[in-house]
Amino acid sequence: MRIRNRLGALTVAAMFLGTICGCSDSEDTHGEGEEEGKATEAVCPTTAAPTYESFGTKFMDDYCTRCHSSTLSGAARNGAPEGHDFDTLDGVLLVAEHIDEYAAAGPAAVNTIMPPSDPKPSESERYQLGEWLACELQ
């Protein structure tokens, strides 16, 4: 009984900390209570295609790596799932479809689940994110 009470208290504490920082607490509960995002069906533009250097790095630094960084662990990740690290292109590409469904925009969807707290990207930046991910996944 004591263990169950302690586990319950730890769960509540983790949820509280995730709410304070604005980050989700695990992949299983990512977006819990919210509708799942959907694929944006964004396409890579044929001219002036965004690249990791011209768009991706800054976008991830501005909106994502405060929780999703390989340099963070434990509580410092603010609940971001392990393995969802966006401080390298390889890290982004591992879960690019997930990023698209939670944060990007395109003709089929505008996803605003992530990031859950300010600063948040504009809708225009979300469309650019969708295009950039489409370019990287070609």
C-alpha positions in Angstrom: 0.0 0.0 0.0 2.8 2.4 0.9 4.6 1.7 -2.4 1.4 2.4 -4.3 0.9 5.7 -2.5 4.5 6.7 -3.2 4.2 5.8 -6.9 1.0 7.9 -7.0 2.7 10.8 -5.4 5.6 10.5 -7.9 3.3 10.4 -10.8 1.4 13.5 -9.6 4.8 15.3 -9.1 6.0 14.4 -12.6 2.8 15.6 -14.1 3.0 18.9 -12.1 6.6 19.5 -13.2 5.7 18.8 -16.8 2.9 21.3 -16.6 5.1 24.0 -15.1 7.8 23.7 -17.8 5.2 23.1 -20.6 6.8 19.8 -21.7 5.0 16.5 -22.0 6.1 13.7 -19.6 6.5 10.7 -21.8 6.0 9.4 -25.3 3.0 7.4 -24.0 1.2 10.5 -22.7 2.6 12.9 -25.4 -0.4 15.1 -26.1 -2.6 13.2 -23.6 -6.0 14.8 -23.4 -5.6 16.4 -26.8 -6.5 15.1 -30.2 -3.6 13.3 -31.9 -2.0 15.4 -34.6 -2.2 14.2 -38.1 0.3 14.1 -41.0 0.5 17.5 -42.7 1.2 16.1 -46.2 3.6 19.0 -46.6 5.8 18.9 -49.7 9.3 20.2 -50.3 9.3 23.3 -52.4 11.0 23.1 -55.8 12.8 26.4 -55.3 14.4 27.8 -52.2 13.9 24.6 -50.2 14.6 25.0 -46.5 17.7 23.1 -45.1 18.9 22.1 -41.7 21.3 25.0 -41.9 18.9 27.6 -43.2 15.9 26.7 -41.2 16.0 23.5 -39.0 18.7 24.4 -36.6 17.2 27.8 -35.6 13.7 26.4 -35.4 14.7 23.5 -33.1 16.8 25.9 -31.0 14.0 28.4 -30.6 11.2 26.0 -29.9 12.3 22.5 -29.1 15.7 21.9 -27.5 14.7 23.4 -24.2 13.3 19.9 -23.5 14.4 17.8 -26.5 18.2 17.8 -26.3 20.7 15.0 -26.1 22.6 17.1 -23.5 19.6 16.9 -21.1 18.7 14.0 -18.9 16.3 13.1 -16.2 14.3 16.0 -14.8 16.2 18.5 -17.0 14.3 17.1 -20.0 11.1 18.4 -18.4 9.3 15.2 -19.4 10.5 15.0 -23.0 10.7 11.3 -24.0 14.2 9.8 -24.2 15.4 9.5 -27.8 13.4 12.6 -28.9 16.5 14.8 -29.3 16.3 17.6 -31.8 19.8 19.2 -31.4 21.1 17.2 -34.4 19.7 16.5 -37.8 20.0 12.7 -37.1 18.0 13.2 -33.9 15.2 15.0 -35.8 15.1 12.5 -38.6 14.6 9.6 -36.2 11.2 11.0 -35.2 10.5 13.4 -38.1 7.0 12.0 -38.7 6.2 12.5 -35.0 7.4 16.1 -35.2 5.2 16.6 -38.3 2.2 15.3 -36.5 2.7 17.4 -33.4 4.2 20.7 -34.5 4.1 21.2 -38.3 1.6 22.5 -40.8 0.7 21.7 -44.4 -2.2 21.2 -46.7 -3.8 18.4 -44.6 -3.3 19.8 -41.1 -2.0 22.5 -38.8 -0.6 20.8 -35.7 -0.1 22.9 -32.6 0.3 20.3 -29.9 4.0 21.1 -29.5 5.5 23.1 -28.0 2.9 23.3 -25.2 4.2 26.6 -23.8 5.7 29.8 -25.0 7.6 30.6 -27.0 5.6 29.0 -29.8 6.2 29.1 -33.5 3.9 31.2 -35.7 1.6 29.4 -38.2 4.0 30.5 -41.0 6.9 28.9 -39.2 4.9 25.7 -38.7 4.3 25.6 -42.5 8.0 26.1 -43.0 8.7 23.2 -40.6 6.4 21.0 -42.6 8.2 21.9 -45.8 11.6 21.4 -44.2 10.7 18.0 -42.9 9.3 17.0 -46.3 12.6 18.0 -47.9 14.7 16.1 -45.4 12.6 12.9 -45.8 12.8 12.9 -49.7 
